[in-house]
């Protein structure tokens, strides 16, 4: 029995020795060190790791704190730490110096021009509010403000809406709204809604008051002048953000003192409303030299003219467009240029034909300056007789439309979608807002140019007025890559995606908008 007990004690001691060895620290030698430092309080030392192998649990113990401190103080580790520290700070300083050199050597970003809200998107002209909705008054216009917001319209050019008896200057009532168009309360509500819609989309929607008529003749100019100056302040206090004057040539040249007063009131604001309003002029002259001269002498912010309606076919082609743009850009800031086609009395589709509506939409929205459209130009509205046509609204149901009407509405929706997509680019992309105008090619039927702003994306626009397919000629001042992205096109054969510029061909009476980057 004692022998058995002794054997049992020996076995217990052997097991205890094995457990004690497992608790000893590993010193880095090829065998377990039995002379390692004793474990810390609690039975384990710093860096201990437990591993379970089959049914046994094995624990590896790293260096203790005292051992780490002893090793860390050796000369070799001290030199290593100092070397790494010096290398770290040297690397940091080199990166800092490199960053500064890159900033100093990089070309400076181009400063944005001192623009105003009317430079940031298309203006929408509605001469007769009665044709814009079934309500036939200002309330109907207010209910369509969401539609104008979807078009990215920045300004609503409305009227004239004041009392204006023909050829009777004494009966002019600039401060009264014509009773068949609405009331002053309706007008104030329209202004309020327009401004709210502008805030909702981080843009501004402004309403103008058109002033036209034969009252600026030499016989009635004094009477009209005094009424007009007080009326300007009145309408600005109602929230009107600008004015359009026909007969700009006559007033600015014949009565310069009156014109100076008009400019001061509108462009300098009033005490209660000190902000800048837009002064727009309207000229009937189609000579680019005359328009350039009037821009300089009148001091208007924007000048509408029939420049693009003066071509041999009743509207501008490649040669007329290029000559007008280059002449005006050479003498004036593009922030003072405005482009329209057809004037207040003629819609775009009637001026150029339904087949070219989208081509001219793209032209107006990509030229340097502010595009101005008549109501309905976005859907190809046609004139009918001498009276302004009723605005076309998408029918709520197509069950009553025959095959012909369904085709017509499909075309109108396509035109509207194209207008919206390009107008969205126009208000967002700086090359289309403020970019330089670089002509590429010009022929009897083909016009192409590039809009460039700083080092970002660039836009190439190509138009083919001809009856046959035309190849894009890469000649001019702009550097072009081999490929570009199709952004918008009236040519259905050009799908979205990359195209080879060297082999690009524009279909007859088609236009294309491309985007590319210069590396």
URNOR-V68271 format. One record per helix or strand of 3 or more residues. SS is the DSSP state (a for helix, b for strand). FROM is the first residue (numbers start at 1). LEN is the number of residues. Records with the same first field share a line. If there is no record, write none. Layout:
SS: FROM-LEN, FROM-LEN
This chain:
a: 2-22, 65-8, 75-31, 117-3, 129-3, 138-5, 145-6, 169-3, 184-17, 221-17, 248-7, 256-13, 288-11, 307-3, 318-14, 334-3, 348-5, 354-13, 377-3, 403-26, 430-5, 501-3
b: 49-5, 56-5, 123-4, 155-4, 173-5, 206-6, 242-5, 278-5, 302-3, 337-3, 370-5, 436-7, 446-7, 458-7, 483-7, 497-4, 510-7
